[in-house]
Amino acid sequence: STMSRFTRTFKDIQAGSRQFFVVDARDAIVGRLASRISPILQGKHKPIYNMQEHDCGDYVIVVNSKYIRFTGHKWKRKIYKHYSGYPGSLKEIPADFAHMKDPTYILKQAVKRMLPKNNTQGIYMDRLKIFGDEKHDYLGEFLIPLDPMEEDGTFQETRF
């Protein structure tokens, strides 16, 4: 009987290894940046992406998150809500106050809400590292710069 053989190419091996992307969030719009980060955490930018077989997502390091921006009047009008389930325990925080308190909170929430709502969400969020300023803890890694504004051709756009 003949056996089929599968040989992995260098491209397959490289796609299977975890990479570290670094993003400068200075003057980046929150939702657009989050929609750029989310597929990278899941590994959708790789040719070997297969959700059922294995997780091939990469790490994303975001610096300068305290300089992100919203469009329109969202700093005052956007409300972040948290409800524990007890009567009277609904917490509502405006975006500007939440950003003042923790400069990483808004971007973290935006990315989290763009990820699948299942057990993999926590795994993907562990790979997202957000820092308020230029300093980060990943200086020893080989970092790939990622432009938050650039639309690269790896993701297919569908127009109707």
KAQUI-V807565 format. One record per backbone hydrogen bond with DSSP energy under -0.5 kcal/mol. CO is the residue of the C=O (numbers start at 0). NH is the residue of the N-H. E is the energy in kcal/mol with one decimal. If there is no record, write none. Layout:
BEGIN
CO|NH|E  CO|NH|E
END
This chain:
BEGIN
4|6|-0.5  8|12|-2.1  9|13|-2.8  10|14|-2.2  11|15|-1.7  12|16|-1.0  18|20|-0.6  18|58|-2.4  19|143|-3.0  20|60|-3.4  21|145|-2.4  22|24|-0.7  22|62|-2.7  24|27|-2.0  27|68|-2.3  28|32|-2.4  29|33|-2.5  30|34|-2.1  31|35|-0.8  32|35|-0.5  32|36|-1.9  33|37|-2.5  34|38|-0.5  35|39|-0.5  36|39|-0.6  36|40|-1.9  37|41|-1.4  38|42|-1.3  38|43|-2.2  38|44|-0.6  39|57|-2.3  41|55|-0.6  42|45|-1.6  45|48|-1.3  49|53|-1.3  53|49|-0.5  53|55|-0.6  58|20|-2.5  59|61|-0.5  59|128|-2.9  60|22|-3.0  60|62|-0.5  61|130|-2.9  62|24|-2.8  63|66|-1.5  64|67|-1.1  66|26|-2.0  68|29|-1.9  70|73|-1.0  72|75|-0.9  72|76|-2.2  73|77|-2.2  74|95|-2.1  77|94|-2.1  78|80|-0.6  79|92|-2.6  81|90|-3.2  85|88|-1.8  88|83|-0.5  89|91|-0.5  90|81|-2.3  92|79|-3.2  93|97|-2.3  94|98|-2.3  95|99|-1.7  96|100|-2.2  97|101|-2.5  101|104|-1.3  101|105|-0.5  103|107|-2.1  104|108|-2.5  105|109|-2.2  106|110|-2.4  107|111|-2.3  108|112|-2.2  109|113|-0.5  110|113|-1.1  110|114|-0.5  111|114|-1.0  115|117|-1.6  117|120|-1.7  118|122|-0.6  119|123|-2.5  120|124|-2.5  121|125|-1.6  122|126|-0.7  123|126|-1.0  124|127|-1.1  126|59|-1.9  126|128|-0.6  127|129|-0.5  128|61|-3.3  130|64|-2.0  131|65|-1.6  132|63|-1.3  137|140|-0.7  140|142|-0.9  141|19|-0.7  142|144|-0.6  143|21|-2.4  145|23|-0.5  145|147|-0.6  149|151|-0.8  151|154|-0.8  156|158|-0.5
END
